[in-house]
Amino acid sequence: MKIPDDVLAVLADPRVIIAGDRVRIPFELDRPLYERVDHILRMAGGRWDRRKRVRAHVFGHQVEEFMRQAIASAEFPSRYEQGWYPSPPPVVEKLLEHAGISDQRPGLTVLEPSAGTGCIAGPAAARGAVVDVVEIDARRVEVLHRQGFARRVVHGDFLTDVHPLDYPEGFSRVVMNPPFNDAVAHVEHALGFLGDDAVLVSVMPEYVLWRSDLTTKKFRWHVEGNEGEFVPLPRDAFTPSGVTVHAVLAIVPTGHEGCTVRNHSWHRRYPKQQYELFAL
Ligand SMILES: C[S@@+](CC[C@H](N)C(=O)[O-])C[C@H]1O[C@@H](n2cnc3c(N)ncnc32)[C@H](O)[C@@H]1O
């Protein structure tokens, strides 16, 4: 949900106290502006606690990282708009660990194809990776440009506008937390960007472990048949982002014997036109 400019100016005021589970505005606002700020904080999941010793909007989770993201991007993931929820730092830490992205190994090439405001991509770059990002939302693209950590920022729909052969080589790592309503399609497409001896690590909805429709079943077989695995995340892993989503990490390597992942080398061998012709 978009935060209007006047409300954003209040929330970004250095006098506002954002700490623990609460946001406190220790100065007077005129009534109409106060009501607009109150409305936005409630939509973000806050509850006004009028008790004298509190007098703050109290959230059901730690709020610093959530508000940092909200202020940077001028929006927040409301209860009614679940497509964007930034990965909280402990999730990012775990994801990067499984991907083997660390300052002990600088120079890995990394793609983040649904980068949001860079919660995964930024820390990957800070560990010395060379990071390319894709993001569909113009506001978040602006935030990514502003941060300046990425080698290349593509503003577009990853599924339809971005093809593996747009990049001359495959990436050593793909790290992602795609929109959950289309997570399997995003991850399947992202596998095409992996180089040889590479790894994809993605946050995914927990349902990929048990849903019995053919697409999800095929996806599970694909991961497990390629020495991949699913690692559960704590049930409350995303509460710092203000949403309740149950998630796992999907890990898919390439380069093993009998690998059937259609990675970047596969796309080079079977360019799109040739593949479509063959499929007819
Ligand atoms: C769950 S959020 C995660 C953001 C970021 N990866 C993170 O972990 O903090 C998913 C992001 O994917 C973006 N997105 C949704 N559909 C997309 C698409 N088709 N192509 C590229 N980005 C997309 C959304 O705008 C949102 O920023």
The ligand as an SDF file (V2000), in Angstrom:
LIG
                    3D

 27 29  0  0  0  0  0  0  0  0999 V2000
    7.8340  -11.2970   -1.7120 C   0  0  0  0  0  0  0  0  0  0  0  0
    8.4890   -9.8240   -2.3840 S   0  0  0  0  0  0  0  0  0  0  0  0
   10.2120  -10.0930   -2.0360 C   0  0  0  0  0  0  0  0  0  0  0  0
   11.1220   -8.9600   -2.3480 C   0  0  0  0  0  0  0  0  0  0  0  0
   12.6110   -9.3060   -2.1580 C   0  0  0  0  0  0  0  0  0  0  0  0
   12.9770  -10.4220   -3.0010 N   0  0  0  0  0  0  0  0  0  0  0  0
   12.8770   -9.6510   -0.7200 C   0  0  0  0  0  0  0  0  0  0  0  0
   13.1400  -10.8050   -0.4400 O   0  0  0  0  0  0  0  0  0  0  0  0
   12.7850   -8.7670    0.1300 O   0  0  0  0  0  0  0  0  0  0  0  0
    8.3120  -10.1790   -4.1250 C   0  0  0  0  0  0  0  0  0  0  0  0
    8.7820   -9.0800   -5.0630 C   0  0  0  0  0  0  0  0  0  0  0  0
    8.6230   -9.5520   -6.4020 O   0  0  0  0  0  0  0  0  0  0  0  0
    8.1910   -8.4960   -7.2090 C   0  0  0  0  0  0  0  0  0  0  0  0
    7.5320   -9.0960   -8.3740 N   0  0  0  0  0  0  0  0  0  0  0  0
    6.2670   -9.6030   -8.4390 C   0  0  0  0  0  0  0  0  0  0  0  0
    6.0410  -10.0970   -9.6700 N   0  0  0  0  0  0  0  0  0  0  0  0
    7.1870   -9.9010  -10.3920 C   0  0  0  0  0  0  0  0  0  0  0  0
    7.5720  -10.1940  -11.7310 C   0  0  0  0  0  0  0  0  0  0  0  0
    6.7410  -10.8110  -12.5570 N   0  0  0  0  0  0  0  0  0  0  0  0
    8.8150   -9.8480  -12.1370 N   0  0  0  0  0  0  0  0  0  0  0  0
    9.6820   -9.2370  -11.2860 C   0  0  0  0  0  0  0  0  0  0  0  0
    9.3690   -8.9200  -10.0000 N   0  0  0  0  0  0  0  0  0  0  0  0
    8.1470   -9.2600   -9.5620 C   0  0  0  0  0  0  0  0  0  0  0  0
    7.2530   -7.6940   -6.3100 C   0  0  0  0  0  0  0  0  0  0  0  0
    7.1000   -6.3750   -6.7820 O   0  0  0  0  0  0  0  0  0  0  0  0
    7.9970   -7.7790   -4.9710 C   0  0  0  0  0  0  0  0  0  0  0  0
    8.8970   -6.7160   -4.8260 O   0  0  0  0  0  0  0  0  0  0  0  0
  1  2  1  0
  2  3  1  0
  2 10  1  0
  3  4  1  0
  4  5  1  0
  5  6  1  0
  5  7  1  0
  7  8  2  0
  7  9  1  0
 10 11  1  0
 11 12  1  0
 11 26  1  0
 12 13  1  0
 13 14  1  0
 13 24  1  0
 14 15  1  0
 14 23  1  0
 15 16  2  0
 16 17  1  0
 17 18  1  0
 17 23  2  0
 18 19  1  0
 18 20  2  0
 20 21  1  0
 21 22  2  0
 22 23  1  0
 24 25  1  0
 24 26  1  0
 26 27  1  0
M  CHG  2   2   1   9  -1
M  END
$$$$
